[in-house]
């Protein structure tokens, strides 16, 4: 039961309508009434001086027994204006005495009069709209005096409560909400339905949010206490925050011993042998992997603090066309200002160009999410094309790599899967989210015979479409996965995500194959090639313009979604043609956009919990305040977000090489001295070198980020790890092994397939044990 007493009649009606829009709330103005909506009983008692029978019963704690229904769930008390309108009632002095009675009734030492008590502030009147009769007695100064008296009582009550929860709440934001809204009131005291709906929503948030099931998505953060972390989250936080720093400490101790001439080998500073190192070293990898792990751990833990605690406030997104346009213009300006031509023709869809492409698309997606532009069909539709372009590059990049490198081994697949999913998997457990909510999935393929390859692509595309489009197979698969692996994946949501872009990956793969064949057959040297090129560029320009005309003329984004899987192909291919129309165009790229493109995977995932918050439903407020502080908050949040994303991108690349290393099976590198290990470039060095293939093709994993190697397969990426694995093997043998656990660990370290299977089994066990 909800009890509302006083003169505020608009909020009760709005609260009822919020629960059930079909309930008729029309009634005589100054009267008591009881309505039922959604199984909730709303009782309104007209009592402008708060001295009537029902208000007295509420303060005595007897209202529930008199009217039935037990103790009210929510009691909202409001009044004060009538004391000003009718001075003969005693005025402010009489109102003060009644407030004393109310605060005495909600003393924490007494039985509660309601589960939640809300005292409305004395409402600020819009004096310019008051009638002469009301304006004679209702003055702004008097209202301020009364609200100031409420503040004093709240402070005294807080001291008496001695750290207990406040006995009642006063939503002072109500007066800030109506400030300056002259057009929303006719008489200066009663406001429009739009204002009342917002006020009613705040009241319901205060009472309901903290008692609703606390599970993903955490999009209701007003008046809400986040749940206490479960044991899995606590364990993950301990590992992420403590394991790598502990390892770095032990390695630093070894370095100290070396400098003190008590450590027998310089190799101890990087990988101590078993017969000289303390037993604790067995629990840590090589030193070079500990700092990336520490960076990764601190960054992910910061995401937990940002989006799973009340340290930072969250607010609703507010779409504003000017803000959206301004942010896009500023980003475009930064991109154009950092354009730099290469010294030579880098080729079609070269590494810098695709990084730039991913970068500006990611910035557009970030702005789109930040301002909540999904409500605007004309913006939503092109953003869907940007997502399709990501998947196009994924198919293009993977097929290019596999056909040119002929590396179809498990190690390559493992590297791709770990690199693309490491951050997502950790966040799924730490943030208690759904893995599918990040909606990203890698794609791999192989075989290079033209007829077989093309047939396989067509058949695979058809089977994939049938699997997702026909009701039944996907539901059965998800039902099995949810039962066996204790997941909670939503088949309907995943079908929506997949079918929106179901063809674009295959188009990317076919484009890669066509480009390779054009180079092999040397078609660019054909006499008619320039004419074909000109007509293709003209056709691409017309296609791009036609797409925008088409998407802007759809009735809504829901109508557009039905066409998107097919029409999105056109602007993506058109962009590829236009961006590569001339050698200068395809070899001139923006450093600003490339930077974002190199960490596009991380910015896409981390935005869910840092740049925006509430699992993408709101905006994080690192600098809380009113509208004037929002630009400052945006600037600070953006800087922190970009820095964290960049560092996580570098760390994840290095951690992938650690997880997926493959020790050489037939030889062992000498380990007697550190100089015996050949000096080889790290994956980060290779990635930063910007090397390209002879044909200028993008020999890399599309959507790969900082720390990835554009040229080599897993053997190149993990060459340092081979030495690490050999040193591990040797020191175990010289140390006599570590018993059964040591042998199991050695087995895991030698065989990537066994290690990968163990990781999957560990994730399955974690799913089974994860608290419901």
Secondary structure, DSSP 8 states (H G I E B T S, - for coil): -EEEEES-HHHHHHHHHHH-TTS-----SSS-EEEEETTEEEEEEE-TTS-SHHHHHHHHT-HHHHHSSSSEEEEEEE--HHHHH-GGGTHHHHHHHHHHHHHHHT-TTS--SEEEEEE-------GGGS-HHHHTT--HHHHHHHHHHHHHHHHHHHHHHTTS--SSB--THHHHHHTT-GGGBSSSSSB-HHHHHHHHHHHHHHHHGGGS---SS----TT-------HHHHHHHHIIIIIHHHHHHHHHHHHHHHHTT--S-TTHHHH--TTTS-GGGGGS--HHHHHHHHHHHHHHHHHHHHHHSSSSEEEE----HHHHHHHHHHHHHHHHHTEEE-SS---TT-HHHHHHHHHHHHHHHHHHHHHTGGG-HHHHHHHHHHHHHHHHHHHHHHHHHHHHH---SHHHHHHHHHHHHHHHHHHHHHTT--GGGG-----------HHHHHHHHHHHHHHHHHHHHSTTHHHHHHHHHHHHH-----HHHHHHHHHHTTTHHHHHHHHHHHHHHHHHTTGGGSTTHHHHHHHHHHHHHHHHHHHHHHHHTSS-HHHHHHHHHHHHHHHHHHHHHHHTSSHHHHHEEEHHHHHHHHTHHHHHHHTTTTTEETTTTEEEESS--SHHHHHHHHHHHHHHHHHHHHHHHHHHHHHHHHHT----SS-----SSGGGS-----HHHHHHHT---TT----S-TT--TT--SS--HHHHTHHHHHHHHHHHHHHHHTT--HHHHHHHHHHHH-HHHHHHHHHHHHHHHHHHS--
